[in-house]
């Protein structure tokens, strides 16, 4: 939805303010951290054997339900340069064309933008801060954008953590995604960032396997629509599968 010029300005803006907005060490999707580090940290905590319960969830339609005044308040508190503030306001109150009519969405920010992960991460800083202030021997917490992982020693700590997280999200106008929420004992296993942490070790999660299968079907159909023979389409899918398997193997080795 952004022109090349707009995308360049937004990238420059993200680089200019990334050290001004609050970034908690528990938020793993920001630069210098990433999926691998989050997986490693979760695996290390599990090896201690001190946790017994897990809650994993994410926010339903996070980007689409962000309240614009929340972003403006965040920016006015942390960003001092008036030019940066003005550009962010233009980014927040973007317009879209639908059915020949142009309007400004009441809520939400665009997903495909260099600035959005930074804004999305900073808006939930207070949640990161709250859970990381708990005793680490009782509660482990980590977040990847709007994906949350909570490990606790006791069932009471789990219930309290779930209630507190739900309260924080409700106050900001969010809700947990019921189909992506998992709660229970650690021995039952859990899905975190595409890997399944279970009693038999770490393997690709059922959700990741379904997504991989769907991706293979789409690649085959796209290749056929573009004129590729059936053999050429299958070869393209095979190459993708080989890359995917190598990626999974490398992630497991790093953990």
Secondary structure, DSSP 8 states (H G I E B T S, - for coil): ---HHHHHHHHHHHHHHTTTS---TTB-SSTT--HHHHHHHHHHHHHT----EEEEEEBTTHHHH-BHHHHHHHHHHH---HHHHHHHHHHHT-EEEETTEEEE-SB---SSSTTHHHHHHHTTHHHHHHHHTS-TTTEEEEEETTEEEEEESSHHHHHHHHHHHHHHHHHTT--B-GGG-EEEEGGG-EEETTEEEETTEEEE-HHHHHHHHHHHHHHHHHHHHTT--HHHHHHHHHHHHHHHHHHHHHHHHH-
